[in-house]
Amino acid sequence: MNYKYLAVIETIAIIALVAGVGILVTAPGQQTITISGTGATFPAPLYQKWSAAYQNITGVKVNYQGIGSGGGITQFKAKSVDFGATDPPMGASDWAAGDLNIPTCIGGVVIVYHISGLLPNANAKLNFTGAVIAGIYEQNITHWNDAAITAINPGVTLPNTVIVPVHRSDSSGTTQVFTSFLSNESSDWKTHYGEGKVISWPSTGEVGGSGNPGVAAAVQLNDNSIGYVELTYALSNNISYGKVQNAAGKFIDPSLTSLQAAANAWSFNLPAGNESWANVPSFFSLRATGVVPDDAYPITNPTYIIVYQDLSVISGMTLAKAKALAYFLWWGVHDGQNYCASLSYVKLPASVVQIDEATLEMVTFSGTPLITWS
């Protein structure tokens, strides 16, 4: 553990214990500091857990609303929140000098399904390939017992029922990750649909849901449906989810172990936090480099918090609030990582934490650094 980490944790601990001495705890007669953030639903369970824990430690309230990555970027750029959140890094058209990218955890997009009459074992995980998933969402594969599905699921009797694809109806980083994977796996998908937070889905036979919770609910409510959500939503809602074939040709069960293998491969040669991350590859696009581990789950992705390098550009921001935000983010990429596993996220690799530390040391208020060691 490095001395900078210890210095910050010691500062937070002292502030939490002695009300009114530091700037993070409300002193008698003072107004509670409240930080606002919004964006991706992918990491929302973790951010809400962080918020509760950090308030218990410091007295600072952190209100996070999961509205989708597109909404998070929009509100961040409008300066209507203190921080935004997005699953893919901001694209070239969104990122500007003075924006900071802070990876916070690693998660997996999993393929969930609700199939009536699945035999012989309703609890067995189905196998999927990128091409099959693309075919289902393109509606070229329309029934669960299609030969393309049964060929990769030997011994499983699938019903002759129409598949109901469920997708996000809002501007979604999870959709960006999912459709990027499909574009990487299927040239037909790439040509006709491509990738993005919002795409033109087939107009009939599909169901939309808002946020990861909306997709999870729609899959549960619709027989013979399929959808895509972050792993923690599948687990918390007890929805069946499948294995996905990786670049090594293996069908991989999404788990902390398989997500960690992917995270470790992704975490090299990343830019500084104050540079554009628009060209940082997703894990599954690394297959061309030959560094993809055999045991890695393919639809693995980091998620990001975005803040301004100088927080004084946000209307209503004060020095106390700015410092509270900077310490919250520092705490999140250190002690906050201990909450990841229980929610089925993977901790940041050490090399990424070091990038985050350097990034947070850049954060200022009217030019004054907020994370200091004196």
BALOBA-1460 file (C-alpha; in Angstrom, 3 decimals):
// residues 374
<rec num="1" residu="m" x="0.000" y="0.000" z="0.000"/>
<rec num="2" residu="n" x="1.527" y="3.329" z="-1.021"/>
<rec num="3" residu="y" x="2.010" y="6.339" z="1.208"/>
<rec num="4" residu="k" x="-0.330" y="8.537" z="-0.840"/>
<rec num="5" residu="y" x="-3.185" y="6.110" z="-0.285"/>
<rec num="6" residu="l" x="-2.471" y="6.021" z="3.441"/>
<rec num="7" residu="a" x="-2.358" y="9.814" z="3.586"/>
<rec num="8" residu="v" x="-5.779" y="10.181" z="2.000"/>
<rec num="9" residu="i" x="-7.388" y="7.436" z="4.080"/>
<rec num="10" residu="e" x="-5.930" y="8.994" z="7.229"/>
<rec num="11" residu="t" x="-7.365" y="12.364" z="6.209"/>
<rec num="12" residu="i" x="-10.820" y="10.869" z="5.610"/>
<rec num="13" residu="a" x="-10.704" y="9.008" z="8.921"/>
<rec num="14" residu="i" x="-9.772" y="12.121" z="10.890"/>
<rec num="15" residu="i" x="-12.466" y="14.134" z="9.164"/>
<rec num="16" residu="a" x="-15.044" y="11.453" z="9.888"/>
<rec num="17" residu="l" x="-14.138" y="11.303" z="13.573"/>
<rec num="18" residu="v" x="-13.873" y="15.004" z="14.338"/>
<rec num="19" residu="a" x="-16.913" y="16.878" z="13.083"/>
<rec num="20" residu="g" x="-16.127" y="20.405" z="11.989"/>
<rec num="21" residu="v" x="-12.345" y="19.971" z="11.940"/>
<rec num="22" residu="g" x="-12.150" y="18.871" z="8.318"/>
<rec num="23" residu="i" x="-14.176" y="19.839" z="5.303"/>
<rec num="24" residu="l" x="-15.952" y="16.579" z="4.567"/>
<rec num="25" residu="v" x="-18.169" y="16.299" z="7.623"/>
<rec num="26" residu="t" x="-21.014" y="18.637" z="8.394"/>
<rec num="27" residu="a" x="-20.285" y="20.710" z="11.477"/>
<rec num="28" residu="p" x="-23.147" y="21.867" z="13.738"/>
<rec num="29" residu="g" x="-25.168" y="24.515" z="11.943"/>
<rec num="30" residu="q" x="-23.618" y="23.770" z="8.557"/>
<rec num="31" residu="q" x="-25.444" y="22.380" z="5.543"/>
<rec num="32" residu="t" x="-24.755" y="18.770" z="4.540"/>
<rec num="33" residu="i" x="-22.574" y="18.464" z="1.461"/>
<rec num="34" residu="t" x="-24.423" y="16.676" z="-1.345"/>
<rec num="35" residu="i" x="-22.724" y="15.455" z="-4.533"/>
<rec num="36" residu="s" x="-24.783" y="14.588" z="-7.603"/>
<rec num="37" residu="g" x="-23.928" y="12.113" z="-10.331"/>
<rec num="38" residu="t" x="-25.803" y="10.399" z="-13.118"/>
<rec num="39" residu="g" x="-25.320" y="8.081" z="-16.073"/>
<rec num="40" residu="a" x="-24.666" y="4.395" z="-16.667"/>
<rec num="41" residu="t" x="-26.948" y="1.797" z="-15.101"/>
<rec num="42" residu="f" x="-24.228" y="-0.860" z="-15.636"/>
<rec num="43" residu="p" x="-22.304" y="0.181" z="-12.442"/>
<rec num="44" residu="a" x="-25.269" y="1.720" z="-10.576"/>
<rec num="45" residu="p" x="-25.485" y="-0.984" z="-7.871"/>
<rec num="46" residu="l" x="-21.803" y="-0.422" z="-7.032"/>
<rec num="47" residu="y" x="-22.040" y="3.379" z="-7.035"/>
<rec num="48" residu="q" x="-25.091" y="3.261" z="-4.786"/>
<rec num="49" residu="k" x="-23.228" y="0.954" z="-2.402"/>
<rec num="50" residu="w" x="-20.281" y="3.370" z="-2.445"/>
<rec num="51" residu="s" x="-22.615" y="6.273" z="-1.742"/>
<rec num="52" residu="a" x="-24.080" y="4.646" z="1.359"/>
<rec num="53" residu="a" x="-20.679" y="3.577" z="2.694"/>
<rec num="54" residu="y" x="-19.067" y="6.956" z="2.044"/>
<rec num="55" residu="q" x="-21.891" y="8.790" z="3.775"/>
<rec num="56" residu="n" x="-21.444" y="6.568" z="6.820"/>
<rec num="57" residu="i" x="-17.740" y="7.417" z="6.883"/>
<rec num="58" residu="t" x="-17.845" y="11.130" z="6.128"/>
<rec num="59" residu="g" x="-21.397" y="12.460" z="6.335"/>
<rec num="60" residu="v" x="-21.261" y="13.471" z="2.666"/>
<rec num="61" residu="k" x="-24.296" y="12.494" z="0.586"/>
<rec num="62" residu="v" x="-23.669" y="11.169" z="-2.921"/>
<rec num="63" residu="n" x="-26.841" y="10.961" z="-4.996"/>
<rec num="64" residu="y" x="-26.342" y="8.766" z="-8.076"/>
<rec num="65" residu="q" x="-29.084" y="8.224" z="-10.653"/>
<rec num="66" residu="g" x="-28.742" y="5.485" z="-13.266"/>
<rec num="67" residu="i" x="-30.293" y="6.915" z="-16.438"/>
<rec num="68" residu="g" x="-28.004" y="5.432" z="-19.099"/>
<rec num="69" residu="s" x="-24.565" y="6.411" z="-20.363"/>
<rec num="70" residu="g" x="-25.946" y="8.731" z="-23.043"/>
<rec num="71" residu="g" x="-27.878" y="10.722" z="-20.454"/>
<rec num="72" residu="g" x="-24.846" y="10.774" z="-18.159"/>
<rec num="73" residu="i" x="-22.637" y="12.291" z="-20.856"/>
<rec num="74" residu="t" x="-25.331" y="14.806" z="-21.807"/>
<rec num="75" residu="q" x="-25.791" y="16.011" z="-18.238"/>
<rec num="76" residu="f" x="-22.035" y="16.077" z="-17.657"/>
<rec num="77" residu="k" x="-21.504" y="18.256" z="-20.729"/>
<rec num="78" residu="a" x="-24.386" y="20.508" z="-19.601"/>
<rec num="79" residu="k" x="-22.693" y="20.812" z="-16.173"/>
<rec num="80" residu="s" x="-25.996" y="19.963" z="-14.492"/>
<rec num="81" residu="v" x="-24.370" y="17.278" z="-12.290"/>
<rec num="82" residu="d" x="-21.081" y="17.077" z="-10.397"/>
<rec num="83" residu="f" x="-19.957" y="13.952" z="-12.257"/>
<rec num="84" residu="g" x="-21.152" y="11.766" z="-15.095"/>
<rec num="85" residu="a" x="-20.812" y="8.051" z="-15.710"/>
<rec num="86" residu="t" x="-20.505" y="6.032" z="-18.900"/>
<rec num="87" residu="d" x="-19.651" y="2.476" z="-19.860"/>
<rec num="88" residu="p" x="-17.733" y="3.154" z="-23.065"/>
<rec num="89" residu="p" x="-15.306" y="6.080" z="-22.800"/>
<rec num="90" residu="m" x="-16.530" y="9.336" z="-24.298"/>
<rec num="91" residu="g" x="-16.246" y="9.391" z="-28.070"/>
<rec num="92" residu="a" x="-14.147" y="11.873" z="-30.004"/>
<rec num="93" residu="s" x="-17.138" y="14.172" z="-30.516"/>
<rec num="94" residu="d" x="-17.877" y="14.343" z="-26.768"/>
<rec num="95" residu="w" x="-14.444" y="14.477" z="-25.167"/>
<rec num="96" residu="a" x="-12.750" y="17.859" z="-24.775"/>
<rec num="97" residu="a" x="-9.627" y="19.149" z="-23.082"/>
<rec num="98" residu="g" x="-10.344" y="19.463" z="-19.378"/>
<rec num="99" residu="d" x="-12.392" y="16.248" z="-19.205"/>
<rec num="100" residu="l" x="-11.002" y="13.439" z="-17.054"/>
<rec num="101" residu="n" x="-11.670" y="9.703" z="-17.453"/>
<rec num="102" residu="i" x="-11.655" y="7.576" z="-14.300"/>
<rec num="103" residu="p" x="-12.166" y="3.815" z="-14.764"/>
<rec num="104" residu="t" x="-13.951" y="2.528" z="-11.659"/>
<rec num="105" residu="c" x="-14.538" y="-1.219" z="-12.060"/>
<rec num="106" residu="i" x="-14.848" y="-4.026" z="-14.600"/>
<rec num="107" residu="g" x="-18.103" y="-5.797" z="-15.421"/>
<rec num="108" residu="g" x="-19.577" y="-8.236" z="-17.891"/>
<rec num="109" residu="v" x="-22.559" y="-8.002" z="-20.233"/>
<rec num="110" residu="v" x="-24.342" y="-11.344" z="-20.060"/>
<rec num="111" residu="i" x="-26.973" y="-12.957" z="-22.272"/>
<rec num="112" residu="v" x="-30.123" y="-13.575" z="-20.233"/>
<rec num="113" residu="y" x="-33.120" y="-15.606" z="-21.330"/>
<rec num="114" residu="h" x="-36.509" y="-16.868" z="-20.202"/>
<rec num="115" residu="i" x="-37.538" y="-19.968" z="-22.167"/>
<rec num="116" residu="s" x="-40.762" y="-21.880" z="-21.536"/>
<rec num="117" residu="g" x="-40.416" y="-25.649" z="-21.788"/>
<rec num="118" residu="l" x="-36.625" y="-25.760" z="-21.805"/>
<rec num="119" residu="l" x="-35.604" y="-29.429" z="-21.477"/>
<rec num="120" residu="p" x="-34.055" y="-31.503" z="-20.038"/>
<rec num="121" residu="n" x="-32.447" y="-29.218" z="-17.472"/>
<rec num="122" residu="a" x="-33.947" y="-25.776" z="-17.063"/>
<rec num="123" residu="n" x="-30.949" y="-24.702" z="-14.975"/>
<rec num="124" residu="a" x="-28.293" y="-25.570" z="-17.581"/>
<rec num="125" residu="k" x="-26.541" y="-22.581" z="-19.142"/>
<rec num="126" residu="l" x="-27.063" y="-22.317" z="-22.878"/>
<rec num="127" residu="n" x="-24.120" y="-21.711" z="-25.195"/>
<rec num="128" residu="f" x="-24.075" y="-18.685" z="-27.508"/>
<rec num="129" residu="t" x="-21.726" y="-17.414" z="-30.171"/>
<rec num="130" residu="g" x="-21.500" y="-13.814" z="-31.320"/>
<rec num="131" residu="a" x="-22.866" y="-14.834" z="-34.718"/>
<rec num="132" residu="v" x="-25.891" y="-16.568" z="-33.157"/>
<rec num="133" residu="i" x="-26.682" y="-13.614" z="-30.893"/>
<rec num="134" residu="a" x="-26.418" y="-11.259" z="-33.874"/>
<rec num="135" residu="g" x="-28.684" y="-13.550" z="-35.900"/>
<rec num="136" residu="i" x="-31.301" y="-13.518" z="-33.147"/>
<rec num="137" residu="y" x="-31.315" y="-9.722" z="-32.844"/>
<rec num="138" residu="e" x="-31.354" y="-9.348" z="-36.642"/>
<rec num="139" residu="q" x="-34.309" y="-11.786" z="-36.605"/>
<rec num="140" residu="n" x="-32.579" y="-14.134" z="-39.013"/>
<rec num="141" residu="i" x="-32.800" y="-16.709" z="-36.212"/>
<rec num="142" residu="t" x="-36.412" y="-16.617" z="-35.012"/>
<rec num="143" residu="h" x="-37.070" y="-19.837" z="-33.062"/>
<rec num="144" residu="w" x="-35.302" y="-21.339" z="-30.076"/>
<rec num="145" residu="n" x="-34.881" y="-24.703" z="-31.805"/>
<rec num="146" residu="d" x="-33.161" y="-23.166" z="-34.831"/>
<rec num="147" residu="a" x="-30.332" y="-25.394" z="-36.059"/>
<rec num="148" residu="a" x="-27.752" y="-22.665" z="-35.359"/>
<rec num="149" residu="i" x="-28.676" y="-22.735" z="-31.660"/>
<rec num="150" residu="t" x="-29.152" y="-26.484" z="-31.236"/>
<rec num="151" residu="a" x="-25.807" y="-27.209" z="-32.942"/>
<rec num="152" residu="i" x="-23.906" y="-25.466" z="-30.130"/>
<rec num="153" residu="n" x="-26.131" y="-26.897" z="-27.379"/>
<rec num="154" residu="p" x="-25.919" y="-30.674" z="-27.772"/>
<rec num="155" residu="g" x="-28.139" y="-32.642" z="-25.425"/>
<rec num="156" residu="v" x="-30.501" y="-29.731" z="-24.799"/>
<rec num="157" residu="t" x="-34.037" y="-29.939" z="-26.204"/>
<rec num="158" residu="l" x="-35.104" y="-26.432" z="-27.138"/>
<rec num="159" residu="p" x="-38.750" y="-25.585" z="-27.832"/>
<rec num="160" residu="n" x="-40.160" y="-24.589" z="-31.213"/>
<rec num="161" residu="t" x="-41.156" y="-21.159" z="-29.911"/>
<rec num="162" residu="v" x="-40.615" y="-17.683" z="-31.335"/>
<rec num="163" residu="i" x="-37.719" y="-15.784" z="-29.737"/>
<rec num="164" residu="v" x="-38.566" y="-12.372" z="-28.268"/>
<rec num="165" residu="p" x="-35.427" y="-10.163" z="-28.343"/>
<rec num="166" residu="v" x="-35.274" y="-7.504" z="-25.604"/>
<rec num="167" residu="h" x="-33.035" y="-4.463" z="-25.969"/>
<rec num="168" residu="r" x="-32.450" y="-1.109" z="-24.326"/>
<rec num="169" residu="s" x="-34.879" y="1.655" z="-25.235"/>
<rec num="170" residu="d" x="-32.673" y="4.452" z="-23.868"/>
<rec num="171" residu="s" x="-29.225" y="5.760" z="-24.801"/>
<rec num="172" residu="s" x="-27.109" y="3.047" z="-23.268"/>
<rec num="173" residu="g" x="-23.460" y="2.266" z="-22.717"/>
<rec num="174" residu="t" x="-24.431" y="-1.374" z="-22.208"/>
<rec num="175" residu="t" x="-25.929" y="-1.287" z="-25.709"/>
<rec num="176" residu="q" x="-22.716" y="0.298" z="-27.009"/>
<rec num="177" residu="v" x="-20.681" y="-2.554" z="-25.505"/>
<rec num="178" residu="f" x="-23.136" y="-5.208" z="-26.696"/>
<rec num="179" residu="t" x="-23.420" y="-3.926" z="-30.270"/>
<rec num="180" residu="s" x="-19.661" y="-3.378" z="-30.469"/>
<rec num="181" residu="f" x="-19.245" y="-7.041" z="-29.607"/>
<rec num="182" residu="l" x="-21.781" y="-8.049" z="-32.273"/>
<rec num="183" residu="s" x="-20.041" y="-5.855" z="-34.850"/>
<rec num="184" residu="n" x="-16.760" y="-7.489" z="-33.931"/>
<rec num="185" residu="e" x="-18.251" y="-10.982" z="-34.279"/>
<rec num="186" residu="s" x="-20.588" y="-10.592" z="-37.262"/>
<rec num="187" residu="s" x="-19.788" y="-8.733" z="-40.492"/>
<rec num="188" residu="d" x="-23.484" y="-8.838" z="-41.387"/>
<rec num="189" residu="w" x="-24.418" y="-7.116" z="-38.118"/>
<rec num="190" residu="k" x="-21.670" y="-4.535" z="-38.614"/>
<rec num="191" residu="t" x="-22.934" y="-3.747" z="-42.124"/>
<rec num="192" residu="h" x="-26.639" y="-3.476" z="-41.313"/>
<rec num="193" residu="y" x="-26.748" y="-2.239" z="-37.704"/>
<rec num="194" residu="g" x="-23.302" y="-1.295" z="-36.431"/>
<rec num="195" residu="e" x="-22.597" y="-0.139" z="-32.901"/>
<rec num="196" residu="g" x="-23.779" y="2.697" z="-30.713"/>
<rec num="197" residu="k" x="-25.591" y="3.720" z="-27.561"/>
<rec num="198" residu="v" x="-28.733" y="3.915" z="-29.696"/>
<rec num="199" residu="i" x="-29.247" y="1.919" z="-32.901"/>
<rec num="200" residu="s" x="-32.159" y="1.238" z="-35.258"/>
<rec num="201" residu="w" x="-33.383" y="-2.137" z="-34.025"/>
<rec num="202" residu="p" x="-35.743" y="-4.236" z="-36.172"/>
<rec num="203" residu="s" x="-39.135" y="-2.549" z="-35.883"/>
<rec num="204" residu="t" x="-41.290" y="-5.584" z="-35.131"/>
<rec num="205" residu="g" x="-41.137" y="-8.483" z="-32.723"/>
<rec num="206" residu="e" x="-38.716" y="-6.874" z="-30.231"/>
<rec num="207" residu="v" x="-39.258" y="-5.361" z="-26.795"/>
<rec num="208" residu="g" x="-37.508" y="-2.322" z="-25.308"/>
<rec num="209" residu="g" x="-36.597" y="-1.744" z="-21.672"/>
<rec num="210" residu="s" x="-35.161" y="1.335" z="-19.961"/>
<rec num="211" residu="g" x="-31.871" y="0.733" z="-18.198"/>
<rec num="212" residu="n" x="-30.443" y="-2.611" z="-17.143"/>
<rec num="213" residu="p" x="-33.365" y="-2.972" z="-14.667"/>
<rec num="214" residu="g" x="-35.873" y="-2.460" z="-17.489"/>
<rec num="215" residu="v" x="-34.291" y="-5.122" z="-19.700"/>
<rec num="216" residu="a" x="-34.112" y="-7.564" z="-16.775"/>
<rec num="217" residu="a" x="-37.786" y="-6.978" z="-15.995"/>
<rec num="218" residu="a" x="-38.837" y="-7.343" z="-19.647"/>
<rec num="219" residu="v" x="-37.022" y="-10.673" z="-19.952"/>
<rec num="220" residu="q" x="-38.717" y="-11.938" z="-16.810"/>
<rec num="221" residu="l" x="-42.158" y="-10.839" z="-18.064"/>
<rec num="222" residu="n" x="-41.880" y="-12.202" z="-21.604"/>
<rec num="223" residu="d" x="-41.795" y="-15.943" z="-22.238"/>
<rec num="224" residu="n" x="-39.145" y="-17.155" z="-24.699"/>
<rec num="225" residu="s" x="-37.233" y="-13.877" z="-24.503"/>
<rec num="226" residu="i" x="-33.549" y="-13.019" z="-24.655"/>
<rec num="227" residu="g" x="-31.754" y="-9.888" z="-23.452"/>
<rec num="228" residu="y" x="-28.439" y="-8.415" z="-22.363"/>
<rec num="229" residu="v" x="-27.651" y="-6.957" z="-18.936"/>
<rec num="230" residu="e" x="-24.695" y="-6.492" z="-16.622"/>
<rec num="231" residu="l" x="-24.002" y="-9.672" z="-14.640"/>
<rec num="232" residu="t" x="-25.157" y="-8.314" z="-11.277"/>
<rec num="233" residu="y" x="-28.672" y="-7.691" z="-12.682"/>
<rec num="234" residu="a" x="-28.944" y="-11.307" z="-13.846"/>
<rec num="235" residu="l" x="-27.852" y="-12.588" z="-10.443"/>
<rec num="236" residu="s" x="-29.950" y="-10.207" z="-8.338"/>
<rec num="237" residu="n" x="-33.074" y="-10.998" z="-10.389"/>
<rec num="238" residu="n" x="-32.367" y="-14.754" z="-10.591"/>
<rec num="239" residu="i" x="-32.534" y="-14.776" z="-14.400"/>
<rec num="240" residu="s" x="-30.941" y="-17.573" z="-16.430"/>
<rec num="241" residu="y" x="-27.874" y="-16.486" z="-18.372"/>
<rec num="242" residu="g" x="-25.616" y="-18.231" z="-20.852"/>
<rec num="243" residu="k" x="-22.031" y="-18.926" z="-21.783"/>
<rec num="244" residu="v" x="-20.504" y="-17.000" z="-24.683"/>
<rec num="245" residu="q" x="-17.819" y="-18.278" z="-27.025"/>
<rec num="246" residu="n" x="-14.535" y="-16.374" z="-26.805"/>
<rec num="247" residu="a" x="-11.742" y="-15.864" z="-29.328"/>
<rec num="248" residu="a" x="-10.185" y="-19.203" z="-28.342"/>
<rec num="249" residu="g" x="-13.409" y="-20.982" z="-29.342"/>
<rec num="250" residu="k" x="-14.348" y="-21.816" z="-25.757"/>
<rec num="251" residu="f" x="-17.778" y="-21.222" z="-24.242"/>
<rec num="252" residu="i" x="-17.086" y="-19.164" z="-21.121"/>
<rec num="253" residu="d" x="-19.304" y="-18.818" z="-18.076"/>
<rec num="254" residu="p" x="-19.300" y="-15.161" z="-16.908"/>
<rec num="255" residu="s" x="-17.787" y="-15.156" z="-13.423"/>
<rec num="256" residu="l" x="-15.384" y="-13.110" z="-11.340"/>
<rec num="257" residu="t" x="-12.580" y="-15.390" z="-12.515"/>
<rec num="258" residu="s" x="-13.338" y="-15.104" z="-16.241"/>
<rec num="259" residu="l" x="-13.975" y="-11.349" z="-15.974"/>
<rec num="260" residu="q" x="-10.681" y="-10.888" z="-14.126"/>
<rec num="261" residu="a" x="-8.799" y="-12.726" z="-16.868"/>
<rec num="262" residu="a" x="-10.264" y="-10.310" z="-19.412"/>
<rec num="263" residu="a" x="-9.574" y="-7.267" z="-17.218"/>
<rec num="264" residu="n" x="-5.923" y="-8.186" z="-16.850"/>
<rec num="265" residu="a" x="-5.510" y="-8.460" z="-20.631"/>
<rec num="266" residu="w" x="-7.256" y="-5.113" z="-21.233"/>
<rec num="267" residu="s" x="-5.310" y="-3.078" z="-18.683"/>
<rec num="268" residu="f" x="-2.058" y="-2.478" z="-20.606"/>
<rec num="269" residu="n" x="-0.997" y="0.577" z="-22.625"/>
<rec num="270" residu="l" x="-3.824" y="2.844" z="-21.469"/>
<rec num="271" residu="p" x="-3.678" y="6.637" z="-21.903"/>
<rec num="272" residu="a" x="-3.465" y="9.209" z="-19.131"/>
<rec num="273" residu="g" x="-6.729" y="10.238" z="-17.520"/>
<rec num="274" residu="n" x="-6.668" y="13.708" z="-19.062"/>
<rec num="275" residu="e" x="-6.341" y="12.331" z="-22.593"/>
<rec num="276" residu="s" x="-9.089" y="11.036" z="-24.867"/>
<rec num="277" residu="w" x="-9.937" y="7.371" z="-24.323"/>
<rec num="278" residu="a" x="-12.080" y="7.234" z="-27.464"/>
<rec num="279" residu="n" x="-9.690" y="4.792" z="-29.124"/>
<rec num="280" residu="v" x="-9.124" y="2.542" z="-26.115"/>
<rec num="281" residu="p" x="-10.198" y="-0.925" z="-27.306"/>
<rec num="282" residu="s" x="-12.832" y="-3.007" z="-25.607"/>
<rec num="283" residu="f" x="-11.550" y="-6.338" z="-24.367"/>
<rec num="284" residu="f" x="-13.156" y="-8.416" z="-27.116"/>
<rec num="285" residu="s" x="-11.501" y="-6.353" z="-29.860"/>
<rec num="286" residu="l" x="-8.094" y="-7.449" z="-28.550"/>
<rec num="287" residu="r" x="-8.426" y="-10.791" z="-30.373"/>
<rec num="288" residu="a" x="-6.382" y="-9.398" z="-33.283"/>
<rec num="289" residu="t" x="-3.418" y="-8.831" z="-30.945"/>
<rec num="290" residu="g" x="-3.238" y="-12.477" z="-29.908"/>
<rec num="291" residu="v" x="-3.130" y="-11.594" z="-26.173"/>
<rec num="292" residu="v" x="-6.633" y="-12.831" z="-25.311"/>
<rec num="293" residu="p" x="-6.545" y="-15.453" z="-22.514"/>
<rec num="294" residu="d" x="-8.312" y="-18.748" z="-23.223"/>
<rec num="295" residu="d" x="-10.343" y="-18.482" z="-20.010"/>
<rec num="296" residu="a" x="-11.538" y="-14.881" z="-20.439"/>
<rec num="297" residu="y" x="-15.214" y="-13.981" z="-20.808"/>
<rec num="298" residu="p" x="-15.531" y="-12.057" z="-24.076"/>
<rec num="299" residu="i" x="-18.139" y="-9.341" z="-23.326"/>
<rec num="300" residu="t" x="-16.108" y="-7.743" z="-20.540"/>
<rec num="301" residu="n" x="-15.878" y="-3.977" z="-20.188"/>
<rec num="302" residu="p" x="-14.632" y="-1.269" z="-17.816"/>
<rec num="303" residu="t" x="-16.952" y="1.542" z="-16.815"/>
<rec num="304" residu="y" x="-15.972" y="5.168" z="-16.185"/>
<rec num="305" residu="i" x="-16.752" y="8.205" z="-14.080"/>
<rec num="306" residu="i" x="-16.105" y="11.494" z="-15.886"/>
<rec num="307" residu="v" x="-15.298" y="14.764" z="-14.134"/>
<rec num="308" residu="y" x="-13.877" y="18.140" z="-15.041"/>
<rec num="309" residu="q" x="-10.235" y="18.727" z="-14.272"/>
<rec num="310" residu="d" x="-11.116" y="22.058" z="-12.666"/>
<rec num="311" residu="l" x="-14.372" y="21.604" z="-10.787"/>
<rec num="312" residu="s" x="-15.008" y="25.335" z="-10.444"/>
<rec num="313" residu="v" x="-16.562" y="25.274" z="-13.947"/>
<rec num="314" residu="i" x="-19.693" y="23.697" z="-12.407"/>
<rec num="315" residu="s" x="-22.255" y="26.219" z="-11.205"/>
<rec num="316" residu="g" x="-22.718" y="26.121" z="-7.435"/>
<rec num="317" residu="m" x="-19.517" y="24.166" z="-6.826"/>
<rec num="318" residu="t" x="-17.631" y="25.159" z="-3.673"/>
<rec num="319" residu="l" x="-14.166" y="24.267" z="-2.462"/>
<rec num="320" residu="a" x="-15.634" y="22.018" z="0.248"/>
<rec num="321" residu="k" x="-17.878" y="20.202" z="-2.214"/>
<rec num="322" residu="a" x="-15.094" y="19.864" z="-4.780"/>
<rec num="323" residu="k" x="-12.769" y="18.352" z="-2.215"/>
<rec num="324" residu="a" x="-15.514" y="16.015" z="-1.020"/>
<rec num="325" residu="l" x="-15.960" y="14.775" z="-4.596"/>
<rec num="326" residu="a" x="-12.235" y="14.303" z="-5.156"/>
<rec num="327" residu="y" x="-11.884" y="12.306" z="-1.931"/>
<rec num="328" residu="f" x="-14.982" y="10.237" z="-2.791"/>
<rec num="329" residu="l" x="-13.433" y="9.210" z="-6.101"/>
<rec num="330" residu="w" x="-10.069" y="8.460" z="-4.457"/>
<rec num="331" residu="w" x="-11.850" y="6.340" z="-1.854"/>
<rec num="332" residu="g" x="-13.858" y="4.587" z="-4.592"/>
<rec num="333" residu="v" x="-10.829" y="3.396" z="-6.569"/>
<rec num="334" residu="h" x="-9.167" y="2.205" z="-3.343"/>
<rec num="335" residu="d" x="-11.364" y="1.040" z="-0.435"/>
<rec num="336" residu="g" x="-14.456" y="1.141" z="-2.645"/>
<rec num="337" residu="q" x="-13.006" y="-1.735" z="-4.662"/>
<rec num="338" residu="n" x="-13.708" y="-4.028" z="-1.719"/>
<rec num="339" residu="y" x="-17.417" y="-3.836" z="-2.574"/>
<rec num="340" residu="c" x="-16.929" y="-5.077" z="-6.140"/>
<rec num="341" residu="a" x="-16.912" y="-8.849" z="-5.693"/>
<rec num="342" residu="s" x="-20.136" y="-9.030" z="-3.678"/>
<rec num="343" residu="l" x="-21.899" y="-7.282" z="-6.574"/>
<rec num="344" residu="s" x="-20.157" y="-9.390" z="-9.273"/>
<rec num="345" residu="y" x="-17.840" y="-6.658" z="-10.518"/>
<rec num="346" residu="v" x="-14.085" y="-7.098" z="-10.798"/>
<rec num="347" residu="k" x="-11.624" y="-4.840" z="-9.008"/>
<rec num="348" residu="l" x="-9.461" y="-2.546" z="-11.080"/>
<rec num="349" residu="p" x="-6.024" y="-3.986" z="-11.918"/>
<rec num="350" residu="a" x="-3.221" y="-2.249" z="-9.995"/>
<rec num="351" residu="s" x="-1.933" y="-0.557" z="-13.146"/>
<rec num="352" residu="v" x="-5.331" y="1.095" z="-13.694"/>
<rec num="353" residu="v" x="-5.508" y="2.255" z="-10.069"/>
<rec num="354" residu="q" x="-2.149" y="3.977" z="-10.606"/>
<rec num="355" residu="i" x="-3.574" y="5.810" z="-13.639"/>
<rec num="356" residu="d" x="-6.579" y="6.869" z="-11.546"/>
<rec num="357" residu="e" x="-4.311" y="8.158" z="-8.774"/>
<rec num="358" residu="a" x="-2.392" y="10.324" z="-11.241"/>
<rec num="359" residu="t" x="-5.678" y="11.551" z="-12.720"/>
<rec num="360" residu="l" x="-7.179" y="12.520" z="-9.373"/>
<rec num="361" residu="e" x="-4.024" y="14.405" z="-8.464"/>
<rec num="362" residu="m" x="-4.842" y="16.635" z="-11.461"/>
<rec num="363" residu="v" x="-8.246" y="17.668" z="-10.101"/>
<rec num="364" residu="t" x="-8.381" y="21.284" z="-8.973"/>
<rec num="365" residu="f" x="-10.748" y="23.990" z="-7.799"/>
<rec num="366" residu="s" x="-9.935" y="27.365" z="-9.336"/>
<rec num="367" residu="g" x="-6.438" y="26.034" z="-9.993"/>
<rec num="368" residu="t" x="-5.848" y="24.710" z="-6.460"/>
<rec num="369" residu="p" x="-5.119" y="20.957" z="-6.245"/>
<rec num="370" residu="l" x="-7.629" y="19.041" z="-4.128"/>
<rec num="371" residu="i" x="-5.689" y="15.843" z="-3.371"/>
<rec num="372" residu="t" x="-2.591" y="16.973" z="-1.505"/>
<rec num="373" residu="w" x="0.011" y="15.420" z="0.772"/>
<rec num="374" residu="s" x="0.820" y="18.259" z="3.156"/>
